[in-house]
Amino acid sequence: MAFDEALADRIRDGFQDVDGVTDKRMFGGITFMIHGNMAVGVMGDDLIVRLGAEAGLAALTEPGIRAFDFTGRPMKNWIVVDGDRLDDEGLARWLRAGLDFASSLPPK
């Protein structure tokens, strides 16, 4: 599966001032990690975001958000944000959420 390279570049720009950011191709897309912990990723034209359990459940009540179900079993604490919901403000919001969660974990 190809992923939206332009969205990946927008994420790189959004994380340019964050220490410890790396990216890695996986899930048929690309993920961005903070000190080894996955924060966000791109699959197709959509953004995947890693959140805590409470934030993940709350996010699922919003339009354009669904559970991340890559293997037929939804992954806990992960959501997918539809690509058409990723204007600059929307992308910044979800990058911050993924960054906050990944930063709360011990470095790997």
C-alpha positions in Angstrom: 0.0 0.0 0.0 1.4 3.4 -0.9 1.2 6.3 1.5 0.8 10.0 1.0 4.3 11.3 0.8 3.1 14.9 1.1 1.4 14.1 4.4 4.6 12.5 5.6 6.5 15.6 4.7 3.9 17.8 6.6 4.5 15.6 9.6 8.2 15.9 9.3 7.7 19.7 9.2 5.5 19.6 12.3 8.0 17.6 14.2 11.1 19.5 13.0 11.8 21.1 16.4 11.1 17.9 18.4 14.1 16.0 19.8 14.3 12.2 19.3 12.0 11.9 16.2 12.7 9.1 13.7 10.6 7.6 11.0 10.3 4.0 9.9 8.3 2.3 7.1 5.8 -0.2 8.6 2.2 -1.2 8.3 2.5 -0.5 4.6 3.0 3.1 5.4 5.3 5.2 7.6 5.4 5.8 11.3 7.0 8.5 13.3 8.5 7.7 16.7 9.6 9.8 19.6 12.6 8.2 21.4 11.6 4.8 19.9 7.9 5.0 20.8 5.4 5.3 18.0 3.4 8.5 17.9 1.8 8.9 14.5 1.9 7.4 11.1 0.5 7.6 7.6 -1.4 4.8 5.8 -2.7 5.7 2.4 -4.1 9.3 2.8 -5.0 8.9 6.5 -3.2 9.7 9.7 -2.9 7.1 12.5 -2.4 8.4 16.0 -1.4 6.6 19.2 -3.3 7.9 22.2 -3.9 6.7 25.7 -7.0 4.6 26.4 -9.2 7.5 27.6 -8.2 9.9 24.8 -8.6 7.2 22.2 -12.2 6.4 23.3 -13.1 10.1 23.4 -11.6 10.6 19.9 -13.8 7.9 18.4 -16.8 10.0 19.1 -15.6 12.6 16.6 -16.5 12.7 12.9 -13.8 11.3 10.6 -12.2 9.2 13.3 -12.2 5.4 13.5 -10.4 2.7 15.3 -7.1 1.5 13.7 -7.9 -1.9 12.4 -5.0 -3.1 10.3 -5.2 -6.9 10.9 -8.9 -7.5 11.5 -8.5 -6.8 15.2 -8.7 -3.1 16.3 -5.4 -1.9 17.9 -6.0 -0.5 21.3 -5.1 3.2 21.8 -4.8 3.8 18.1 -7.1 5.9 15.9 -7.3 6.7 12.2 -8.0 10.3 11.2 -9.5 10.6 7.7 -7.2 12.5 5.4 -9.9 15.0 4.5 -9.8 16.1 8.2 -6.2 17.1 8.1 -6.1 20.8 7.3 -3.2 22.5 9.0 -5.0 23.0 12.3 -6.4 19.4 12.4 -3.0 17.9 11.6 -1.3 20.0 14.3 -3.9 18.9 16.9 -3.3 15.2 16.2 0.5 15.5 16.0 0.4 17.1 19.4 -1.8 14.4 20.8 0.5 11.6 19.4 3.6 13.4 20.6 2.2 13.9 24.1 1.3 10.3 24.4 4.6 8.9 23.0 6.6 11.4 25.1 4.9 10.1 28.3 6.5 6.7 27.7 10.0 5.7 28.7 12.5 5.9 25.8 13.3 2.6 24.1 
